[in-house]
Amino acid sequence: MAVPGGVIVTGAGGGIGAAVAECVAAAGYGVVVSDLGVSVDGQDPDRQVAESVVEAIRARGGRALAHQHDVVSFDAAADLTRRAVEEFGSLDGLVTCHGILRERMIFNMTEDEWDSVVAVHLKGTFNCVRFATEQMRRQRGGSIVLLSSAAGLEGSPAQANYAAAKAGVVGLAQSTALAMGRYGVNVNCVVPSAATRMTSRLTERMQASRPDAERQGPELVAALIRALLDPANRHITGQTFTAAGRRLARWAPAQEQESVRLADEFTYSDVTGAVRQRLGATPLRRFAALGLPTPAASDHQTTDILGVGDGT
């Protein structure tokens, strides 16, 4: 049997990333442990963070090397793939677990808080995927797993930057899945729920809304990712999965729920009536889960802003 090639795991210096790195190493893959060793908000890099995970893998007889460059750098991401192929012969998988948090309500968020989080989560993920797919296209095979978040799928009131970036990761995964299927490459997302240093920063209300089963360690997340890397599951692509406690789930792809056909000559009243009475709204689940209020309907009289019909 051929020796498995390499798997890149970003953000592998701790938490979910370290659990994934150790899990796939135990399955025989060579692992590139990529981590700057920064704090949750992206400060104070520590090279020893990645090295300690490499040492733990090697102590168990596994194969691993450390990579301590910033994935926001296009060149660093290129080097990440190059090192994996040079060391382990091929790139069998990419798993992106890197990330930072800089929470702030949207009306107080600074430009730097927005740019830094979007750069790490979305641009950093694109950089890694860009060079991994180039290599996997040459190989005609491989697996990619990108970590998203429930915040990206359902929103989060003080994490607009993080939620927007994680929603972008889902779009990136789906687009890449469509592009890479012909080359034997599957691409999926995982929405993890586990006790990590990131979740320890949640507000008391948000912590209280999480079921006890979703405050466990990252073991199931790592096992799910290993399953998605398995060539036997290569046909599973373009999907988003949850791993929480001991529960696995799959998210339904986004699709239209309601549809209204208007006449060729329509008025503003037709449009607003369709929005209010026929299309309606499915409330975001997190309004209730977090006890957040929704805005009340206004009795203000609207005008024909489309400038058509209504005889005005």
C-alpha positions, -999 to 999 in steps of 0.1 A, spaced: 0 0 0 13 35 -9 23 58 19 -2 86 22 11 121 11 9 153 30 -20 173 45 -17 210 53 -35 220 85 -36 258 91 -42 271 126 -28 238 138 -10 251 169 -39 245 192 -76 238 197 -94 223 167 -64 226 144 -41 207 167 -67 180 171 -71 177 133 -33 176 128 -29 148 153 -59 128 140 -47 128 104 -11 121 114 -24 90 133 -41 80 100 -7 79 83 -6 113 65 24 136 67 12 168 83 23 204 77 15 222 110 9 258 99 5 283 127 19 317 136 12 311 172 -7 344 177 -33 353 203 -70 351 195 -69 387 183 -39 381 161 -11 395 183 22 382 198 33 354 174 51 324 191 70 300 168 70 273 195 33 268 192 36 250 159 68 232 170 51 217 200 24 200 179 51 187 155 70 173 185 38 156 198 31 140 164 67 128 160 67 114 195 39 91 185 57 80 153 40 103 129 54 126 102 51 164 106 69 196 100 62 232 112 54 262 90 53 295 107 44 320 81 13 342 77 -13 327 53 -25 362 45 7 364 24 2 351 -11 38 340 -12 37 323 22 7 302 10 26 292 -21 55 281 1 32 261 23 21 239 -6 56 237 -20 70 225 14 42 199 17 50 184 -17 88 185 -12 85 168 22 57 143 16 57 137 -21 21 149 -28 -6 171 -13 -35 148 -3 -54 174 17 -58 209 29 -77 218 61 -80 255 71 -85 260 108 -67 294 111 -85 325 124 -87 355 147 -115 374 164 -120 411 169 -155 416 181 -173 449 180 -209 460 172 -211 470 136 -218 507 144 -186 509 164 -163 486 143 -131 502 130 -117 497 95 -88 478 109 -110 454 129 -129 447 97 -99 444 73 -78 423 96 -105 396 103 -116 394 67 -80 392 55 -71 363 79 -103 343 74 -112 349 37 -81 361 19 -59 336 39 -82 308 30 -83 318 -6 -45 319 -7 -42 284 7 -69 271 -17 -53 288 -47 -21 269 -44 -35 237 -31 -59 234 -61 -31 241 -85 -11 211 -71 -42 189 -68 -52 196 -104 -18 184 -115 -22 153 -93 -58 147 -104 -69 142 -69 -71 156 -33 -95 168 -6 -101 203 8 -119 210 41 -126 246 50 -138 256 85 -167 280 85 -189 290 114 -225 291 124 -219 329 126 -214 328 88 -246 309 82 -268 325 108 -251 357 118 -236 370 151 -245 404 165 -210 415 175 -190 397 148 -200 412 115 -164 409 102 -161 373 113 -196 363 101 -191 380 67 -157 362 62 -171 328 72 -200 332 49 -175 340 22 -156 308 30 -188 288 23 -191 305 -11 -155 298 -18 -159 261 -10 -189 257 -32 -173 275 -61 -141 255 -57 -161 223 -55 -177 231 -89 -144 239 -104 -124 209 -91 -148 180 -95 -135 172 -129 -100 168 -114 -111 143 -87 -109 169 -59 -137 173 -33 -142 204 -13 -164 207 18 -170 230 48 -172 221 84 -190 242 110 -174 231 143 -188 235 178 -163 227 205 -148 243 236 -118 263 224 -100 295 233 -122 313 208 -155 301 223 -142 311 258 -146 347 246 -183 345 240 -206 366 261 -224 349 290 -256 350 271 -241 334 241 -224 308 263 -257 300 280 -274 295 246 -250 266 237 -261 231 247 -238 213 271 -231 187 243 -216 215 222 -191 225 249 -171 193 246 -136 189 230 -128 189 193 -125 151 189 -156 147 167 -146 177 146 -113 161 138 -128 127 130 -153 143 106 -125 161 88 -105 129 86 -136 112 70 -139 140 45 -102 136 35 -107 99 30 -105 90 -8 -134 66 -2 -156 97 4 -143 118 -25 -178 118 -41 -190 140 -12 -184 176 -22 -199 211 -20 -214 203 14 -214 220 48 -214 198 79 -218 204 116 -198 185 143 -210 194 178 -204 172 209 -214 138 196 -238 152 169 -232 153 132 -255 172 108 -255 186 72 -268 220 63 -292 223 34 -278 244 4 -293 279 1 -322 280 -22 -353 302 -28 -382 294 -5 -411 315 -19 -418 330 -53 -443 356 -66 -449 364 -103 -459 401 -108 -477 415 -138 -457 432 -166 -471 465 -154 -466 465 -116 -469 491 -90 -451 498 -58 -481 486 -39 -479 453 -57 -442 449 -46 -447 458 -10 -479 437 -8 -459 407 -21 -431 413 4 -455 417 34 -482 392 26 -470 366 1 -433 362 5 -432 368 43 -401 361 64 -385 333 81 -370 348 113 -333 342 119 -331 314 145 -307 334 166 -332 361 174 -349 337 197 -318 318 207 -301 349 219 -332 367 231 -327 396 206 -355 419 197 -367 425 161 -377 459 148 -414 466 150 -435 474 118 -440 510 111 -474 526 103 -456 553 83 -473 558 49 -451 547 20 -449 564 -14 -444 550 -48 -406 551 -49 -405 531 -81 -424 559 -99 -447 535 -118 -484 529 -115 -506 540 -86 -517 571 -106 -495 595 -86 
